[in-house]
Amino acid sequence: MDSVNSFSERPAYDFIIIGQGLAGTVLTHTLLERGKRVLVIDEGNVSSCSKVAAGLFNPIVFKRLTKSWMIDELSPVAENFYGGLEQKLGSRLFSPRELVKLFTGDNEKQFWIKKAKEEGLKNYLSGTIEKNNFPEAIKNSAGAGKVKNAGQVDVKKMLDLSRDFFKEQGILLEERCSYTDIIVKSDSIVYKNNHAKKIIFCEGYQTTENPWFNWLPFKLTKGEIITIKLETAGFNINSLSGSLSSGWLSENSVLIKGIFIAPVGDNTYKVGATHNWEELNETPSEKGRQELIRNLDQVLNVPYKIIAQEAGIRPAVQDRRPLIGFHAEHHNLLVFNGMGTKGVMLAPYFAAHFAGVLQGKEILSKEVDILRYWPKSVVGTGN
Ligand SMILES: Cc1cc2nc3c(=O)[nH]c(=O)nc-3n(C[C@H](O)[C@H](O)[C@H](O)COP(=O)(O)OP(=O)(O)OC[C@H]3O[C@@H](n4cnc5c(N)ncnc54)[C@H](O)[C@@H]3O)c2cc1C
């Protein structure tokens, strides 16, 4: 590992990044692309949020049928980022998807038809109402609408391949960073024997333990997800096979009705996700499993078996905006966090924005700047 001792004048790294979840991984690639020297520290098992994520990229808020926050800006940056990363890591990570929103009744259908005519939504909501094209397998009589320009990122694969890449580059320390090992100097930081200009915490929900950033107003949410495999034995799957490759359960479609049913290949689907603000742990629960089964059984008519159940804690925030920026008193302590339920869409855009800020080319957006929450009694500008 490249590091310098205390006699060196120039820190070996521009940035030490704590955490190789979705946020830390995207930010590290972004900074490396800009020629920055980065050291990543992640033990691998401290939290599992990114590893269990379904990776959906959904441009619509279904409750009100409005565009997701900043989607027109986020979308092209995300597409560009994941496309570039696929080239760099030599593997497919992003797949375009159609989101098939199953209507619960006529009111929902009429509301969809009205919204699909709005100028700003035409890129995302198809105005054509779909009839159930797979009645043997899907319970739906009210029809469905399709969301265009959606997608799915294989987050786990992206993290695993990135980890290998960082290892090959010799820029990954596989350990848990203890805060007591960090020495904060006026213009640099030292972690064990590693000197850097700045340290960026990308620790997901673990930031609640961070002595410099534990004041950030997270609204953590436990999420559970199951993986199911359609049971073909004892069921006339042959009559379904055509529909499985082209219908609503095909590998391009994600069904939405309260839950999502998202394909991962080989008749296997991720089904999720729950939202629990009380039981903040990463242990799969019977309650979460039953909730998902209940919702799934209202949609699916095909026998299935559950082959996995996972849980994670989303680093969601009170005002649903990312938490990015500089500690008000120690300007070499930074944070890149708060991706909440939408890390896949948010991380590439805000990593690029933050990198621009760190290069002195952009001014940090007030909407995501952590200083919007800094206690009023303490004055600081951060950058
Ligand atoms: C069930 C579920 C489904 C989801 N589905 C989607 C989806 O479809 N689409 C979407 O966009 N988002 C989804 N999300 C949300 C998404 O997972 C999050 O936005 C994102 O993963 C947050 O990433 P993060 O890197 O900030 O945090 P984390 O994933 O928690 O990563 C933090 C990393 O930091 C490491 N770490 C923490 N502290 C230390 C330390 N002291 N030393 C070393 N390492 C440390 C941890 O080990 C971890 O690797 C889902 C979440 C859940 C739970």
The ligand as an ORCA input file, in Angstrom:
! r2SCAN-3c Opt
* xyz 0 1
  C     -34.347     -3.680      0.521
  C     -33.783     -2.470     -0.173
  C     -34.059     -2.269     -1.522
  C     -33.538     -1.146     -2.164
  N     -33.828     -0.994     -3.487
  C     -33.339      0.091     -4.142
  C     -33.598      0.270     -5.517
  O     -34.262     -0.542     -6.156
  N     -33.091      1.391     -6.132
  C     -32.340      2.314     -5.449
  O     -31.894      3.303     -6.057
  N     -32.067      2.157     -4.132
  C     -32.558      1.076     -3.476
  N     -32.296      0.925     -2.148
  C     -31.566      2.005     -1.450
  C     -30.053      1.891     -1.714
  O     -29.667      0.618     -1.334
  C     -29.315      2.973     -0.928
  O     -29.658      4.255     -1.435
  C     -27.791      2.824     -1.060
  O     -27.417      1.497     -1.031
  C     -27.052      3.568      0.027
  O     -25.684      3.350     -0.190
  P     -24.561      3.866      0.798
  O     -23.269      3.577      0.143
  O     -24.838      5.279      1.195
  O     -24.730      3.004      2.134
  P     -24.340      1.482      2.466
  O     -24.816      0.562      1.427
  O     -24.817      1.244      3.862
  O     -22.768      1.455      2.408
  C     -21.962      1.912      3.445
  C     -20.627      1.191      3.355
  O     -19.747      1.748      4.326
  C     -19.103      0.718      5.024
  N     -18.748      1.275      6.341
  C     -19.541      1.935      7.219
  N     -18.824      2.321      8.282
  C     -17.555      1.903      8.070
  C     -16.336      2.005      8.798
  N     -16.256      2.633      9.999
  N     -15.203      1.458      8.287
  C     -15.225      0.822      7.083
  N     -16.355      0.707      6.345
  C     -17.497      1.235      6.836
  C     -20.137     -0.402      5.060
  O     -19.538     -1.658      5.237
  C     -20.739     -0.289      3.664
  O     -20.020     -1.035      2.732
  C     -32.771     -0.198     -1.453
  C     -32.469     -0.423     -0.123
  C     -32.964     -1.546      0.530
  C     -32.623     -1.784      1.971
*
